[in-house]
Amino acid sequence: MRAPNASTVSPPWPGRRALIGCALCILSAWLGLAMRPGHGDPPKAVSFVFRDLDNREVRLADYRGKWVLVSFWAPWCPLCKVQIPTLNRLNERPDFRVIGIALDYGDNVASVREAIALGRMRFEAQVLGGSRRSPNSAYLQVGPVDYFPTSYLYDPTGEIVMFIPGQIRQSSLAAFMDRWHAQRAGQPAYAARVERLADYLRQQHGERGLQAYAAWRRMLDEALAAASMDQLARVNDFFNRQIRVDDGARLWGRANYWASPGEVLGHGHGDGADIAIAKYFTLLALGVPADKLRLVYVTVRAPTRDAAIGAPHLVLAYYPTPNAEPMLLDTRDTRLLPAGARKDLRPGYSFNSLGVWDETARAVAADGAGRPAQWDDVLRRARAQGFE
């Protein structure tokens, strides 16, 4: 790992500030995070009745038993165009239907048809929504539209369960739908598609991989209903006991490579960064919000037999409340300790899947800029293994 530039003054451990909160609020909107009870409830569903461009009646009641995504788009919206392939794929699912509503076109049906043809939209139906100022606009049967694109997801019972201001991510929707079905089947509802991890470990590591998955899954099942601090302790203890700390360059055959959770579990080895990352994704799977977790670059203040002064290291920090001192999950000291108790470490910049912060706790970016290059690569591999 490359160490960040060390400050001559020891900075405090990063806490959240108003600036960071603002940045994350904006980011949340554009990532399309689900709004569920306790987090700003979606509007109560109205059994909508639209007329599509061919004057056919489009009724929510006709889609009972299927997921329905009502997606609002506008002619000048670049993200609306970017997400068209995703919406086309969703509409191909037998249990899913996408209804597009074009806003800000007025009554110009020809322009809407032209935009649909150019964009190669293959939705269940397309509705002319007119203007948002119109008292008869279609959006009034669904919910507010303050961003483009904006979408609303209806579950198979006809209730709105997700409000998505921003670009659609198919993996996030799929994980949400899996949790919805699992909750109704009495199964553990994880914020990850854990069956993908099982498939990966079986294909790549055979019986050893399945044994690693079984141990990881047992820990998850036991931790799912636990309090937050107990979840942290269980995850920290599991990886510190199950995974042997080793030199990453020797393990993976190249420097500055970060392993995915599946690689760490399958091999049973990893360096400090690999293990911190595996803990991060496991806590996400347990439903711990990403904005409470950060991967923090630190430098070593006190030498040990395996680390000299100034050596770089990566730890996972958990913030129970926005301005609280974080708890650290680490391999150098396996105890779950508050950051202030770790006098052997000096914090540098930090990051997660939402943003980047410098060593003074200032939000640097909310779009991924400034993150280590390895992070985007490991994010891609982790998502393929079912993590978000």
Number of C-alpha atoms within 10 A of each C-alpha: 19 11 14 14 10 17 12 6 7 13 15 15 21 26 17 20 14 12 13 21 14 13 18 19 12 12 18 18 17 20 17 21 18 22 16 13 9 6 8 10 14 20 16 11 16 14 13 14 14 21 16 18 15 10 9 11 12 18 13 17 12 12 18 14 13 18 23 25 24 20 24 24 23 21 15 10 12 13 16 21 19 13 16 19 14 14 23 17 14 22 20 14 12 9 13 19 22 24 22 24 24 24 23 16 16 16 13 11 16 11 13 22 15 11 16 17 11 10 14 13 18 20 18 17 20 25 22 23 26 21 17 17 8 12 10 12 17 23 22 15 14 17 18 16 19 10 16 22 23 25 28 25 21 23 21 15 12 20 19 24 21 22 25 26 24 22 22 24 15 14 17 21 17 14 19 20 15 16 19 16 13 14 13 10 10 8 12 15 22 23 23 26 23 17 12 16 23 20 18 21 24 18 12 15 18 13 13 16 23 21 17 21 23 13 13 17 14 10 15 22 15 11 19 18 12 14 9 17 13 13 21 24 16 19 23 26 18 16 26 22 12 15 19 17 19 14 14 21 15 10 15 14 10 10 13 15 20 26 27 25 24 26 23 22 27 23 17 17 21 27 24 24 26 25 29 28 26 25 25 26 24 24 25 19 21 23 15 18 12 16 18 16 25 27 23 27 24 23 23 18 16 13 12 11 5 7 15 13 13 16 17 21 25 25 25 27 25 26 19 14 11 15 12 14 19 23 21 28 30 24 24 15 12 15 14 16 16 16 20 14 10 13 10 16 22 24 26 27 25 28 25 22 18 18 22 25 24 19 23 17 20 17 24 20 19 22 16 17 11 15 19 15 13 13 18 13 14 18 20 13 17 21 18 17 23 23 25 19
